[in-house]
Amino acid sequence: MKISFNKAIKYFPLFFLTGIIFYSCSRQVSVTPPDAPPPTGFIYVSTKPEGFQIYLNGKEQRRVTPDSIKWLNSGVYQITLRKDLYRDTSIYIKVDEGFKDSVFVDYSLNSSMTGSIYCFSNPPNAEIFINDSSTGKFTPATLTNIIPGNYEVRFHIPDYRDDSVYVTVYSGSGSFTNTVMMTLLDTLLWNQYTTGNSQIGSNNLTAIGIDQNDVIWVGTAGEGVFSFNGSTWGGNQVYAILPDKNINCITVDKNNTMFFGTNRGFVTYDGSQEHMYGFKTSGLPNFTIKSICFDHSGNWYIGTQGGAAKSYLFNGERNWITYGDSMVPDNNINCLLCDNSDNLWVGMNSKGLSIINKSITDWQLVNNYNSHITNDNIRALAISPSGTIWVGFGSNTIYGGGLSYYDGTSWHNVGFIPSTSQTNAILIDKNDNKWVATDQGLVEISASNKVTIFNQANTNLPINDVTGVAGDSKGNIWISTYGGGLVEYKGNH
C-alpha cells in the first residue's frame, strides 16, 4: 500500500509515540529511595530574666531565651547561656528523639549570679531608691541579690537635696560589692544656682559683689555680668556696654555704684546709667583691670596688669595719678585695699606689698625677706572690724600658700588653710569671721579661730574652686565658683 507524503506527515506523531513506547519497554526502570525523615529531638530553653544568647556545643544558635532548638539527633548536648554582666552558664542535657525536652534557669535563685550594693550617706538614714522604687531600706545598708544590670541608686532625706548615681552590677559579686557613698546637700543651709536650674548665663564665675539692695552681681569668664535679686535674673543693662566679657573684679562704692573690671577697662553702673573707662579714654596705666577700691573720700584706686592708679574729682573733672616704680616695683597688681586711715595697700604679683600713705609722701615695701610673710605673691586683702589686715597668697613651690595678718605692730603667719591652696578673696564679716575663697574650697575662720573647710567632699557641691566671696545684709554668704555656678550659704546666722 502506498501512502502519500501528506498522509505520512499526518500520522508521524503516532508513529513517533509508538516507537518511544516500544523503546521504553525494552529498558530496565530504576527508582530513587525516599529521604530519611529528619531527627525529631527538641529542646525548649527559657530563663529568668529573659534575653540570654543560646549556644549549642559551643556554636551560637542566633536565638535568645525563650526559644527552642529543633531537629536534634539523640545524644548529649551542651547548652551554654550568655548575657552581658552575667557569668556564662553551661548545662548538659540528654536528648531522645520523639521527646520534647526543656531547660529553665532562674538566675535569681543562684547567689553567685547576683550582685550587691553597699549604700552609705552623709548624713545617714537616707531612704534608698533603685530606679525610682523605694527599697524600704535606709543608709547605711547593703542591698543583696541584685540581678545584674544598670541601676540608678538615689538617696532621699527630707530638707536635703536628693542625689543619685548610676551603678553597674555584675554577677558573682560575692567577692566584690558595689559601694555608693554620697553627701547630701542640706537645703536649709545651701542654695546653688547653675545654668541647669536657673537663668544664670554661665557656671564659670570669676568675681562677685553685692550692692546695698542685696542684689548679687557675678562676673563670668567670657559671658559678661549677671545679677540676681533673690527671685529674678538680670544684668543686661551692663552687658551691653562692657568692653570685654571677661570680668576680673566687682566692687561697690558708698553711693551704691557698681564697678566691673574687665580685660579692656572698667564699667560703672549706678542703677540707671553706665559709663566705661578704657585705656585710651582715661589715665589708666593698663586696660586689664584686676582690682578696684575706694577711700573714705570716695576716691578710686585701680589696680591693673600694668600698675596702680588713683582717680579723684577736681572742679568736676576726673583726674588720674599713676604710682611710680619706686612705690610699686611690680606693675602686675592683684589686689588693693584702703585701710581705716586711708593708707593704700597694694598687693603685687611677685614683690609683696606696698603700703602707701594717704598723701603719697611715704610708702613701705613688705615682703618675705623683711617681714617673713608667707610669700611675695599677694592674691587677696581684707580688713577686720578691729583694723587688722589679712593677706592671702598664691601657691608657692617653696613657701606654699596660706594667710598672714598684721595687727598694727607685727606680722603673723597662720596655717588655717591648706598650704598648697591659692587664696582668691577674703571676706571678714561684722562678727570678725573670716571667709577665705580658695581653689580648694571655702574656708571659714571664726573669731575664736575655729576652722571649717567647705568643699565638694563634705557639701556635695562643686565648690572646690571658689573665685570670690561676699556677704549680704542678712548674714548669708555668697560665693562665686569656677564650674559650679553661684552658691549661697545660709548657716552664718
Secondary structure, DSSP 8 states (H G I E B T S, - for coil): ----HHHHHHHHHHHHHHHHHHHHHTS-------------EEEEEEEES---EEEETTEEEEEESSEEEEEE-SEEEEEEEE-TTS--EEEEEEE-TT-EEEEEEEGGG-GGG-EEEEEEEESS--EEEETTEEEEEESSEEEEEE-SEEEEEEEE-TTEE-EEEEEEE-S-TTS--EEEEEE-EETTTEEEE-TTTSS-S-SBEEEEEE-TT--EEEEEBSS-EEEE-SS-EE-HHHHTT-S-SBEEEEEE-TT--EEEEETTEEEEE-SS-EEEE-TTSS--S-S-EEEEEE-TT--EEEEETTEEEEEEEETTEEEEEE--TTT-S---EEEEEE-TT--EEEEESSS-EEEE-TTSS-EEEE-HHHH--S-S-EEEEEE-TT--EEEEE---TTT---EEEE-SS-EEEE--S-TT--EEEEEE-TT--EEEEETTEEEEE-TT--EEEE-HHHHSS--SSEEEEEE-TTS-EEEEEBTTEEEEE----
